Amino acid sequence: MEEEFHELTDRVRTELRSPQDLVAYERLLGLARKNTPAGREELARMLVAVERPLWAREIAAFVLGCAGDKRAFEPLVLLLNYRDPVRCATAAHALGRLGDPRTARAAAALATNPLRTAYALHPVRLLAELRAPQSVPALIATLERLLTPHNPYWRVALACVEGLGALGDRRAVPALTTAVTHPRLAAAAAASLARLGVHEDAPAQPVPGATGDEAGSGGPAQGAERGGGAGGGPSGSGVSGRR
């Protein structure tokens, strides 16, 4: 956690606006470094206290999440759903270490929600890291949705391609075979197929139960929130998309 924590605190320091902010910031850092039960209790109270700045909640949630304290789950999912990619990355790092079974469901709901595609990069990467039962179906569904010409979210599609290769599940073969035809995805898709034992110049063998429709049906996409705008949060995670 040490390197990521230093990056977080260095970034947050630029957000301080008053001497009072600096005092609160230094106290948070002291609690994080002591890592005592009493300190974690104080950090947890900060997560639910009113009128606390976002940077303070972010530090508290990150420290608790990396310590495996499940009280950090909802604040971290809110940050994973945030419009600032740096905060999404910080939340994903802590969620990957939290060990909460709800994490994969929340990440899958965000990744598969077409209204949240602009913010789906870190949920997609988190799904690959978690290697949860939801991971492969969610990544396939997300990738298939993005395999359209001139899709602006090709980086999210690329993360899906790379994640599916790392997960090594042959249900991904049809979607990865289609991805090979997309110039920005071709090299990564070919590499992922090779990891699955499929070479670009050989026809892919059908995988029972892994057609495009089946890969995307009944999976996390069904739980994705249908609400509009950038304010929506992951369905089933118990949180909203507040900013």
Stockholm file with secondary structure:
# STOCKHOLM 1.0

chainA/1-243         MEEEFHELTDRVRTELRSPQDLVAYERLLGLARKNTPAGREELARMLVAVERPLWAREIAAFVLGCAGDKRAFEPLVLLLNYRDPVRCATAAHALGRLGDPRTARAAAALATNPLRTAYALHPVRLLAELRAPQSVPALIATLERLLTPHNPYWRVALACVEGLGALGDRRAVPALTTAVTHPRLAAAAAASLARLGVHEDAPAQPVPGATGDEAGSGGPAQGAERGGGAGGGPSGSGVSGRR
#=GR chainA/1-243 SS CHHHHHHHHHHHHTTCCSHHHHHHHHHHHHHHHHCCHHHHHHHHHHHHCTTCCHHHHHHHHHHHHHTTCGGGHHHHHHHHTCSCHHHHHHHHHHHHHHCCTHHHHHHHHHHHCGGGGGGCHHHHHHHHHHTCTTHHHHHHHHHHHHCSTTCTTHHHHHHHHHHHHHHTCGGGHHHHHHHTTSTTTHHHHHHHHHHTTCCTTSCCCCCTTCCHHHHHSSSGGGGSCCCCSTTCCCTTTTCCCCC
#=GC SS_cons         CHHHHHHHHHHHHTTCCSHHHHHHHHHHHHHHHHCCHHHHHHHHHHHHCTTCCHHHHHHHHHHHHHTTCGGGHHHHHHHHTCSCHHHHHHHHHHHHHHCCTHHHHHHHHHHHCGGGGGGCHHHHHHHHHHTCTTHHHHHHHHHHHHCSTTCTTHHHHHHHHHHHHHHTCGGGHHHHHHHTTSTTTHHHHHHHHHHTTCCTTSCCCCCTTCCHHHHHSSSGGGGSCCCCSTTCCCTTTTCCCCC
//
